[in-house]
Amino acid sequence: MPPEKLSMANDTNSRLQKFQHLLQYFGLTVVLIGIWQGLYHLGFLNPILLPAPSQIALAFWDLFKSGDLMRHIGISVLRVLEGFGIAAVLGLVLGTAIGLSRTLDRWTDLIIQVVKPIPPIAWIPLAILWFGIGEQSKVYIIFLGAFFPIIINTIDGIRQTDHKFVEVARILAVPRFKFVRQVVLPGALPAIMTGLRVGLMVAWMCVVAAELIAAGSGIGYLIMDARQLSQSDVVIVGMITIGIIGKLMDSLIKRLEIRLIRWKVAFSGN
């Protein structure tokens, strides 16, 4: 086959493959939305309890056109970034220190294991007493949700360092700082990045709980206010918005993970 025709065939196959991937990625979602809309038209769904996708799309457009949706999104994103950012810094620093020190691990393990299972929403009364009803209490609740997945995954990632590397470093008298920087931390990066992704997911889950604290704005406030007014379409708009923004932010961390961990060959299924 001539090179020109071979190149055209390869381009065609590449486009078909991309189309197939897009079809697989969005196909199930489109089918489910179609079934949902069909059940609504057939009268099987109560529009007050579960509105049709078309009704939700109209509510989304009205909120977007009025500017309310973008205002609520901006405020919630800022709160999440503040809480998650503080959790990431403290979780990575403390997790690394605990992972490298048996003494520090013995001092902190009981506290971490006891406080970790407490849901962030249970901290709301204390958050109000400590920080009032302003922004600090909301950021604190988000911080709590994101902190523990990050610190636990950081500790576990460091503890999973291959013991053979430790023995080789001892034999070669590698300086501790160099060993940690070139062996321990790169080996722990997959677990650390997983902790950051889980922490970000939990941070978005905590937005609604955080914005229960006398909030007048934010996606969580939008959802709770719509619930009180029985606006189920607006409630679902808020839920979908949280999901989409969380997905976009998770994709950014995933891209960062790919850049940082070039040596890792992940199994993506058969």
C-alpha positions as CSV (number, residue, x, y, z in Angstrom):
1,M,0.0,0.0,0.0
2,P,1.4,3.5,-0.9
3,P,2.5,5.6,2.1
4,E,-0.3,8.2,1.4
5,K,-3.0,5.6,1.5
6,L,-1.5,3.9,4.6
7,S,-1.4,7.3,6.4
8,M,-5.0,8.0,5.5
9,A,-6.0,4.5,6.7
10,N,-4.2,5.1,10.0
11,D,-5.9,8.4,10.5
12,T,-9.3,6.9,9.8
13,N,-8.7,4.1,12.3
14,S,-7.5,6.6,14.9
15,R,-10.7,8.7,14.4
16,L,-12.9,5.6,14.6
17,Q,-11.1,4.5,17.8
18,K,-11.5,8.0,19.4
19,F,-15.2,7.9,18.4
20,Q,-15.6,4.4,19.9
21,H,-14.0,5.6,23.2
22,L,-16.3,8.6,23.4
23,L,-19.3,6.4,22.7
24,Q,-18.2,4.1,25.5
25,Y,-17.6,6.9,27.9
26,F,-20.8,8.8,27.4
27,G,-23.0,6.1,26.0
28,L,-24.5,4.7,29.3
29,T,-25.1,8.2,30.6
30,V,-27.0,9.2,27.4
31,V,-29.1,5.9,27.5
32,L,-30.0,6.4,31.2
33,I,-31.1,10.0,30.6
34,G,-33.2,8.9,27.6
35,I,-34.9,6.2,29.7
36,W,-35.5,8.8,32.5
37,Q,-37.0,11.3,30.0
38,G,-39.1,8.5,28.5
39,L,-40.5,7.4,31.9
40,Y,-41.5,11.0,32.6
41,H,-43.4,11.3,29.3
42,L,-45.2,8.0,30.0
43,G,-46.4,9.3,33.4
44,F,-44.4,7.0,35.6
45,L,-42.5,9.8,37.4
46,N,-43.9,12.4,39.7
47,P,-42.3,15.7,38.5
48,I,-42.3,17.1,42.1
49,L,-40.3,14.1,43.4
50,L,-38.1,13.5,40.4
51,P,-38.3,16.0,37.6
52,A,-37.5,15.2,34.0
53,P,-34.0,15.9,32.6
54,S,-35.5,18.6,30.3
55,Q,-36.9,20.3,33.4
56,I,-33.6,20.1,35.2
57,A,-31.8,21.5,32.1
58,L,-34.2,24.5,32.1
59,A,-33.6,25.1,35.8
60,F,-29.8,24.9,35.2
61,W,-30.1,27.4,32.3
62,D,-32.3,29.8,34.4
63,L,-29.8,29.8,37.3
64,F,-26.9,30.2,34.9
65,K,-28.5,33.1,33.0
66,S,-29.3,34.9,36.2
67,G,-25.7,34.6,37.4
68,D,-26.8,32.8,40.7
69,L,-25.3,29.5,39.8
70,M,-21.8,30.9,39.0
71,R,-21.9,33.0,42.2
72,H,-22.7,29.9,44.3
73,I,-20.1,27.9,42.4
74,G,-17.3,30.5,42.9
75,I,-18.0,30.7,46.7
76,S,-18.1,26.9,47.1
77,V,-14.9,26.3,45.0
78,L,-13.1,28.9,47.1
79,R,-14.1,27.2,50.4
80,V,-13.1,23.8,49.0
81,L,-9.7,25.0,47.8
82,E,-9.0,26.7,51.2
83,G,-10.0,23.6,53.3
84,F,-8.4,21.2,50.9
85,G,-5.2,23.2,50.6
86,I,-4.7,23.4,54.4
87,A,-5.5,19.7,54.7
88,A,-3.0,18.8,51.9
89,V,-0.1,20.8,53.4
90,L,-0.7,19.5,57.0
91,G,-1.5,16.0,55.8
92,L,1.6,15.6,53.6
93,V,4.0,17.2,56.2
94,L,2.6,15.2,59.2
95,G,2.1,12.0,57.2
96,T,5.7,12.1,56.0
97,A,7.1,12.8,59.5
98,I,5.0,10.0,61.1
99,G,5.8,7.6,58.3
100,L,9.6,8.2,58.8
101,S,9.5,8.2,62.7
102,R,8.4,5.2,64.8
103,T,8.4,7.4,67.9
104,L,6.2,10.0,66.3
105,D,3.9,7.2,65.1
106,R,3.5,5.8,68.6
107,W,2.7,9.3,69.9
108,T,0.0,10.1,67.3
109,D,-1.5,6.7,66.2
110,L,-4.1,6.5,68.9
111,I,-5.4,10.1,68.3
112,I,-5.5,9.6,64.6
113,Q,-7.3,6.3,64.8
114,V,-9.9,7.6,67.3
115,V,-10.6,10.9,65.5
116,K,-10.6,9.5,62.0
117,P,-14.0,7.7,62.0
118,I,-15.9,10.8,63.4
119,P,-17.9,12.2,60.5
120,P,-17.2,15.9,59.8
121,I,-20.9,16.8,60.2
122,A,-20.6,15.8,63.9
123,W,-18.0,18.6,64.4
124,I,-20.5,21.3,63.3
125,P,-21.6,22.3,66.9
126,L,-18.0,22.6,68.1
127,A,-17.0,24.4,64.9
128,I,-19.7,27.0,65.6
129,L,-18.5,27.4,69.2
130,W,-14.8,27.7,68.2
131,F,-15.0,29.8,65.1
132,G,-18.5,31.2,65.0
133,I,-20.8,31.1,62.0
134,G,-18.4,32.8,59.5
135,E,-16.1,31.4,56.8
136,Q,-13.6,29.8,59.3
137,S,-16.1,27.2,60.6
138,K,-17.1,26.2,57.0
139,V,-13.4,25.8,55.9
140,Y,-12.7,23.9,59.1
141,I,-15.4,21.3,58.3
142,I,-14.0,20.8,54.8
143,F,-10.5,20.6,56.1
144,L,-11.5,17.8,58.5
145,G,-13.0,15.8,55.7
146,A,-10.0,16.1,53.5
147,F,-7.2,15.7,56.1
148,F,-7.5,12.1,57.2
149,P,-7.5,10.4,53.7
150,I,-4.4,12.5,52.9
151,I,-2.4,11.7,56.0
152,I,-3.4,8.0,56.2
153,N,-2.4,7.4,52.5
154,T,0.9,9.4,53.0
155,I,1.8,7.3,56.0
156,D,0.9,4.0,54.3
157,G,2.8,5.0,51.1
158,I,6.0,5.7,53.0
159,R,5.6,2.4,55.0
160,Q,5.3,0.4,51.8
161,T,8.9,1.3,50.8
162,D,10.6,-1.9,49.7
163,H,12.8,-3.2,52.6
164,K,15.5,-4.2,50.1
165,F,16.0,-0.5,49.2
166,V,16.4,0.3,52.9
167,E,19.1,-2.4,53.4
168,V,21.0,-1.2,50.3
169,A,20.9,2.4,51.5
170,R,22.4,1.2,54.9
171,I,25.1,-0.8,53.2
172,L,26.1,2.1,50.9
173,A,25.8,4.6,53.8
174,V,23.4,6.8,51.8
175,P,22.6,10.0,53.7
176,R,19.1,9.9,55.3
177,F,17.9,13.1,53.5
178,K,19.0,11.8,50.1
179,F,17.4,8.4,50.8
180,V,14.1,9.9,51.7
181,R,14.2,12.3,48.7
182,Q,15.2,9.9,46.0
183,V,13.8,6.6,47.2
184,V,11.1,6.9,49.9
185,L,9.1,9.8,48.6
186,P,9.1,8.8,44.9
187,G,8.0,5.3,45.9
188,A,5.2,6.7,48.1
189,L,3.9,9.1,45.4
190,P,1.2,6.7,44.0
191,A,-0.4,6.4,47.5
192,I,0.1,10.1,48.2
193,M,-1.7,11.1,45.0
194,T,-4.5,8.6,45.8
195,G,-4.9,10.3,49.2
196,L,-5.1,13.7,47.5
197,R,-7.8,12.5,45.1
198,V,-9.8,10.9,47.9
199,G,-9.3,13.9,50.1
200,L,-10.6,16.2,47.3
201,M,-13.6,14.0,46.8
202,V,-14.5,14.1,50.6
203,A,-13.9,17.8,50.6
204,W,-16.7,18.3,48.0
205,M,-18.9,15.8,50.0
206,C,-18.4,18.1,53.0
207,V,-19.5,21.3,51.2
208,V,-23.2,20.7,51.9
209,A,-22.5,20.0,55.6
210,A,-20.2,23.0,55.9
211,E,-22.7,25.3,54.3
212,L,-25.4,24.3,56.8
213,I,-23.6,26.7,59.2
214,A,-25.6,29.8,58.6
215,A,-24.5,30.1,55.0
216,G,-26.2,32.5,52.6
217,S,-24.4,31.3,49.5
218,G,-22.6,28.3,48.0
219,I,-23.8,25.1,46.2
220,G,-24.7,23.5,49.6
221,Y,-26.8,26.5,50.5
222,L,-28.5,26.4,47.0
223,I,-29.4,22.7,47.6
224,M,-30.7,23.2,51.1
225,D,-32.7,26.3,50.2
226,A,-34.2,24.6,47.2
227,R,-35.1,21.6,49.4
228,Q,-37.1,23.9,51.8
229,L,-39.0,25.3,48.8
230,S,-39.6,21.8,47.3
231,Q,-37.7,22.7,44.1
232,S,-36.4,19.3,43.3
233,D,-35.0,20.4,39.9
234,V,-32.8,23.0,41.6
235,V,-31.7,20.4,44.2
236,I,-30.6,18.1,41.3
237,V,-28.9,21.0,39.5
238,G,-26.8,21.6,42.7
239,M,-25.9,17.9,43.0
240,I,-24.9,17.6,39.4
241,T,-22.8,20.8,39.6
242,I,-20.9,19.4,42.6
243,G,-20.3,16.2,40.7
244,I,-19.1,17.9,37.5
245,I,-16.7,20.3,39.4
246,G,-15.4,17.5,41.5
247,K,-14.8,15.4,38.4
248,L,-12.9,18.3,36.7
249,M,-10.7,18.9,39.8
250,D,-10.0,15.2,40.1
251,S,-8.9,15.0,36.5
252,L,-6.4,17.8,37.1
253,I,-4.9,15.9,40.0
254,K,-4.9,12.7,37.8
255,R,-2.9,14.6,35.1
256,L,-0.5,15.8,37.7
257,E,-0.1,12.2,38.9
258,I,0.8,11.1,35.4
259,R,3.4,13.8,35.1
260,L,5.0,13.1,38.5
261,I,4.9,9.3,38.3
262,R,6.2,8.6,34.8
263,W,7.8,5.3,35.9
264,K,4.5,3.8,37.0
265,V,2.8,1.5,34.4
266,A,-0.8,1.3,35.5
267,F,-3.1,-1.7,34.7
268,S,-6.1,-0.3,32.8
269,G,-8.0,-3.5,32.3
270,N,-8.2,-6.0,29.4
